[in-house]
Amino acid sequence: MADTQQVDEQANEQVDDGKQAARAERKAAKLAKEIGAFVREHGGAEGQVAHLGQKGARIVLVGEDGGWGDLVAPTHAIALSAVEKAGITVHEDFDGEFAAKVRTGPYEWTRMAGIQIGGPKNA
């Protein structure tokens, strides 16, 4: 009886692992689709994946036109899978030539100034 119970528990764990893997695959595919939309809108894109601790990983995207955005994945592995599926170049760090491609507009500047030094608020 104990052997049967152990086999049943192992089978249940395998089913749970399979469900988690399928869920992770669907999430990566959804993120890849969103990355693809960003790539099309901005004439191409490059990215960087950063750990967010227990919250997962942040995928920062920089378009060829300087536009930028980000997505959050529940795990670093899912984030890496998503950028791989999307086929974009991924940088180790957000610095140098990659960071220089980012173009900020008036919204970002007034928002940063408004928060940091009492500049105009965005209404």
C-alpha positions as CSV (number, residue, x, y, z in Angstrom):
1,M,0.0,0.0,0.0
2,A,2.8,2.4,0.8
3,D,4.5,1.7,-2.5
4,T,1.3,2.5,-4.3
5,Q,0.9,5.8,-2.4
6,Q,4.4,6.8,-3.3
7,V,3.9,6.1,-7.0
8,D,0.6,8.1,-6.9
9,E,2.4,11.0,-5.3
10,Q,5.2,10.9,-7.9
11,A,2.6,10.8,-10.7
12,N,0.8,13.8,-9.2
13,E,4.1,15.8,-9.0
14,Q,4.8,15.0,-12.6
15,V,1.3,16.3,-13.6
16,D,1.8,19.5,-11.6
17,D,5.3,20.0,-13.2
18,G,3.7,19.5,-16.6
19,K,1.0,22.0,-15.9
20,Q,3.5,24.6,-14.6
21,A,5.7,24.0,-17.7
22,A,2.7,24.5,-20.0
23,R,1.7,27.7,-18.1
24,A,5.2,29.0,-18.3
25,E,5.3,28.3,-22.1
26,R,2.0,30.1,-22.6
27,K,3.3,33.1,-20.7
28,A,6.5,33.2,-22.6
29,A,4.6,33.0,-25.9
30,K,2.3,35.9,-24.8
31,L,5.3,38.0,-23.9
32,A,7.0,37.2,-27.2
33,K,3.9,38.3,-29.0
34,E,3.9,41.6,-27.1
35,I,7.7,42.0,-27.9
36,G,6.9,41.3,-31.5
37,A,4.3,44.1,-31.6
38,F,6.8,46.5,-30.1
39,V,9.4,45.5,-32.7
40,R,7.0,46.1,-35.5
41,E,5.9,49.5,-34.1
42,H,9.5,50.7,-33.6
43,G,11.2,49.4,-36.6
44,G,13.2,46.7,-34.7
45,A,14.3,46.5,-31.1
46,E,16.9,45.2,-28.7
47,G,16.4,44.2,-25.1
48,Q,17.9,43.6,-21.7
49,V,16.6,41.2,-19.0
50,A,17.0,42.3,-15.3
51,H,16.2,40.4,-12.2
52,L,13.4,41.9,-10.0
53,G,13.9,39.4,-7.2
54,Q,10.8,37.5,-6.2
55,K,8.6,39.5,-8.5
56,G,10.3,38.0,-11.6
57,A,12.3,39.7,-14.3
58,R,11.9,43.0,-16.3
59,I,12.4,43.0,-20.0
60,V,13.5,46.4,-21.2
61,L,13.0,47.1,-24.9
62,V,14.6,49.8,-26.9
63,G,13.3,50.4,-30.4
64,E,15.4,51.4,-33.4
65,D,13.6,54.7,-33.3
66,G,14.6,55.3,-29.7
67,G,11.2,54.5,-28.2
68,W,11.4,52.3,-25.2
69,G,9.2,50.2,-23.0
70,D,9.3,47.3,-20.6
71,L,7.4,44.1,-19.7
72,V,7.5,42.0,-16.5
73,A,7.8,38.2,-16.6
74,P,7.1,36.1,-13.5
75,T,10.5,34.4,-13.7
76,H,13.9,35.1,-15.3
77,A,13.6,31.8,-17.3
78,I,10.3,32.9,-18.8
79,A,11.7,36.3,-19.7
80,L,14.7,34.7,-21.5
81,S,12.4,32.3,-23.3
82,A,10.2,35.2,-24.4
83,V,13.1,37.3,-25.9
84,E,14.4,34.1,-27.5
85,K,11.1,33.4,-29.1
86,A,10.8,37.0,-30.3
87,G,14.3,36.8,-31.8
88,I,15.6,40.1,-30.5
89,T,19.2,40.9,-29.5
90,V,19.6,40.8,-25.8
91,H,22.3,42.8,-23.9
92,E,23.9,41.8,-20.6
93,D,23.8,45.3,-19.2
94,F,21.8,48.5,-19.9
95,D,24.8,50.8,-20.6
96,G,27.0,52.2,-23.3
97,E,25.7,52.2,-26.8
98,F,22.6,50.4,-25.9
99,A,21.5,52.9,-23.3
100,A,22.4,55.8,-25.7
101,K,19.7,54.6,-28.1
102,V,16.9,55.6,-25.7
103,R,15.1,58.8,-26.6
104,T,13.1,60.5,-23.9
105,G,10.5,63.1,-24.6
106,P,8.9,66.0,-22.7
107,Y,6.7,63.7,-20.7
108,E,9.7,61.8,-19.2
109,W,11.6,65.0,-18.5
110,T,8.7,66.8,-16.8
111,R,7.7,63.7,-14.9
112,M,11.2,63.2,-13.6
113,A,11.6,66.9,-12.7
114,G,8.2,67.0,-11.1
115,I,9.0,64.1,-8.8
116,Q,12.6,64.8,-8.0
117,I,12.9,68.6,-7.7
118,G,9.4,70.0,-7.6
119,G,9.2,70.7,-11.3
120,P,6.0,70.9,-13.3
121,K,3.5,68.1,-12.7
122,N,1.9,66.3,-15.6
123,A,-1.7,67.1,-15.5
